[in-house]
Amino acid sequence: FKQWYQRRVRDHREVPWTPAQYHLSLLPAFKSPSGKLSCILNCVFTIFKLLFVGASGTSVLDGTTDESSVPGADDLMPVLIYIIIHSNPHNLLSTIEYINCFLPRNISGQDQYMWMQFSGAVEFIKTMLQRT
């Protein structure tokens, strides 16, 4: 990841969110709810990694960070909304309903947090679309 990011940063015109969009583009390839959930969690986790790198340079990749450079939900949500809008995954609303119906009950911690952030971003987009 570090080498990939350093190559991509050389061209400042390139958007760094392509890996996260790639994970969302894989949603139709998976049939099980856990496979689809895995794509979404990988997308959100990739955004977090990119936000860490952007906030503190490569120090996160070396394992050293300070608390002032740790991105939070306020940093994640706008980027997540942007990525969802620009990747425009097919059947996203039905995929979310499918995952919610068959979501493993033992999901907790970081995975639950990332799933709730993603669901919240989609709800925000739905609200935006209803008002326009």
The 8 nearest C-alpha neighbors of each residue, nearest first, counted from 0:
[[1, 3, 2, 4, 5, 60, 48, 49],
 [0, 2, 4, 3, 5, 60, 57, 6],
 [3, 1, 5, 4, 0, 6, 7, 8],
 [2, 4, 0, 6, 1, 5, 7, 8],
 [3, 5, 7, 1, 6, 2, 0, 8],
 [4, 6, 8, 2, 7, 3, 1, 9],
 [7, 5, 3, 4, 8, 9, 2, 10],
 [6, 8, 4, 9, 5, 10, 3, 13],
 [9, 7, 5, 10, 6, 11, 4, 13],
 [10, 8, 7, 6, 11, 5, 13, 12],
 [9, 11, 8, 12, 13, 7, 6, 14],
 [12, 10, 13, 8, 9, 14, 7, 15],
 [11, 13, 10, 14, 8, 9, 15, 7],
 [14, 12, 11, 10, 15, 7, 8, 9],
 [13, 15, 16, 12, 17, 11, 7, 8],
 [16, 14, 17, 13, 7, 18, 49, 8],
 [17, 15, 19, 14, 18, 20, 82, 46],
 [16, 18, 20, 19, 15, 21, 14, 82],
 [19, 17, 21, 20, 16, 22, 45, 15],
 [20, 18, 42, 21, 22, 17, 16, 45],
 [21, 19, 17, 23, 18, 22, 86, 82],
 [20, 22, 18, 24, 19, 23, 17, 25],
 [23, 21, 42, 19, 38, 25, 24, 20],
 [24, 22, 20, 25, 21, 26, 38, 39],
 [23, 25, 21, 22, 26, 88, 20, 86],
 [24, 26, 23, 22, 28, 27, 21, 38],
 [25, 27, 28, 35, 23, 24, 29, 38],
 [28, 26, 29, 25, 30, 24, 89, 35],
 [29, 27, 25, 26, 30, 35, 24, 34],
 [30, 28, 34, 27, 35, 26, 31, 25],
 [29, 31, 28, 32, 34, 35, 27, 26],
 [32, 30, 34, 33, 29, 35, 36, 98],
 [33, 31, 98, 35, 34, 36, 101, 30],
 [32, 34, 36, 31, 35, 37, 102, 98],
 [35, 33, 37, 31, 36, 32, 29, 38],
 [34, 36, 32, 38, 37, 33, 26, 29],
 [37, 35, 33, 39, 34, 38, 32, 40],
 [36, 38, 34, 40, 35, 39, 33, 41],
 [39, 37, 41, 35, 22, 36, 40, 23],
 [38, 40, 42, 36, 41, 37, 23, 43],
 [39, 41, 37, 43, 42, 38, 44, 36],
 [42, 40, 44, 38, 39, 43, 45, 37],
 [41, 43, 19, 39, 45, 22, 40, 44],
 [44, 42, 46, 40, 45, 41, 113, 47],
 [43, 45, 41, 47, 46, 42, 40, 48],
 [46, 44, 48, 42, 47, 43, 19, 41],
 [45, 47, 43, 49, 44, 48, 50, 19],
 [46, 48, 50, 44, 45, 49, 51, 43],
 [49, 47, 45, 51, 46, 50, 52, 44],
 [48, 50, 52, 46, 51, 47, 53, 45],
 [51, 49, 53, 47, 52, 48, 54, 46],
 [52, 50, 48, 54, 49, 53, 55, 47],
 [51, 53, 56, 49, 50, 55, 54, 57],
 [52, 54, 50, 51, 56, 55, 49, 57],
 [55, 53, 51, 68, 52, 50, 56, 69],
 [54, 56, 52, 68, 53, 58, 51, 57],
 [55, 57, 52, 58, 53, 54, 59, 51],
 [56, 58, 60, 59, 52, 55, 61, 1],
 [59, 57, 61, 63, 60, 56, 55, 64],
 [60, 58, 62, 61, 57, 63, 64, 52],
 [59, 61, 57, 58, 62, 1, 52, 63],
 [60, 62, 58, 59, 63, 57, 64, 1],
 [63, 61, 59, 60, 58, 64, 57, 65],
 [64, 62, 58, 59, 61, 65, 60, 57],
 [65, 63, 59, 58, 66, 62, 68, 55],
 [64, 66, 67, 68, 63, 69, 55, 59],
 [65, 67, 68, 69, 64, 70, 63, 55],
 [68, 66, 65, 69, 70, 64, 54, 55],
 [67, 69, 54, 66, 55, 65, 70, 64],
 [68, 70, 66, 67, 51, 71, 54, 65],
 [71, 69, 74, 68, 51, 50, 72, 54],
 [72, 70, 74, 73, 75, 69, 47, 76],
 [71, 73, 75, 74, 76, 70, 116, 77],
 [74, 72, 71, 75, 76, 77, 70, 78],
 [73, 75, 72, 71, 70, 76, 77, 78],
 [74, 76, 72, 78, 73, 77, 79, 71],
 [75, 77, 79, 78, 73, 74, 72, 80],
 [78, 76, 80, 79, 75, 81, 74, 73],
 [79, 77, 81, 80, 76, 75, 82, 74],
 [78, 80, 76, 82, 81, 77, 75, 83],
 [81, 79, 77, 83, 78, 120, 82, 76],
 [82, 80, 78, 84, 79, 83, 85, 77],
 [83, 81, 79, 85, 84, 80, 86, 78],
 [82, 84, 80, 86, 81, 85, 87, 79],
 [85, 83, 87, 81, 82, 86, 80, 124],
 [86, 84, 82, 87, 83, 81, 20, 80],
 [85, 87, 83, 20, 84, 88, 82, 23],
 [88, 86, 84, 85, 83, 89, 91, 82],
 [89, 87, 91, 86, 24, 23, 90, 83],
 [88, 90, 91, 87, 27, 26, 24, 92],
 [91, 89, 93, 92, 94, 88, 27, 95],
 [90, 92, 94, 89, 93, 88, 95, 87],
 [93, 91, 95, 94, 90, 96, 121, 97],
 [92, 94, 96, 95, 90, 91, 97, 98],
 [95, 93, 97, 91, 92, 96, 90, 98],
 [94, 96, 98, 92, 97, 93, 99, 91],
 [97, 95, 93, 99, 94, 98, 100, 92],
 [98, 96, 94, 100, 95, 99, 93, 101],
 [97, 99, 32, 102, 95, 101, 96, 100],
 [100, 98, 96, 102, 97, 101, 95, 32],
 [101, 99, 97, 98, 102, 96, 95, 32],
 [100, 102, 98, 99, 103, 97, 32, 33],
 [103, 101, 99, 98, 100, 104, 32, 33],
 [102, 104, 105, 106, 101, 33, 32, 98],
 [103, 105, 106, 102, 107, 101, 99, 111],
 [104, 106, 103, 107, 102, 111, 108, 110],
 [107, 105, 104, 111, 103, 110, 108, 102],
 [108, 106, 111, 110, 105, 109, 112, 104],
 [107, 109, 111, 110, 112, 106, 113, 105],
 [108, 110, 112, 111, 113, 107, 114, 106],
 [109, 111, 113, 112, 108, 107, 114, 106],
 [110, 112, 107, 114, 108, 109, 113, 106],
 [113, 111, 109, 115, 110, 114, 116, 108],
 [112, 114, 116, 110, 115, 111, 109, 40],
 [115, 113, 111, 117, 116, 112, 118, 110],
 [114, 116, 118, 112, 117, 113, 119, 111],
 [117, 115, 119, 113, 114, 118, 120, 112],
 [116, 118, 120, 114, 119, 115, 113, 121],
 [119, 117, 115, 121, 120, 116, 114, 122],
 [120, 118, 122, 116, 117, 121, 115, 123],
 [119, 121, 123, 117, 118, 122, 80, 116],
 [120, 122, 124, 118, 123, 119, 125, 117],
 [123, 121, 125, 119, 124, 120, 126, 118],
 [122, 124, 120, 126, 121, 125, 119, 127],
 [123, 125, 127, 121, 126, 122, 128, 120],
 [126, 124, 122, 128, 123, 127, 121, 129],
 [125, 127, 123, 129, 124, 128, 122, 130],
 [128, 126, 124, 130, 125, 129, 123, 131],
 [127, 129, 125, 131, 126, 130, 124, 123],
 [130, 128, 126, 127, 131, 125, 124, 123],
 [129, 131, 127, 128, 126, 125, 124, 123],
 [130, 128, 129, 127, 126, 125, 124, 123]]
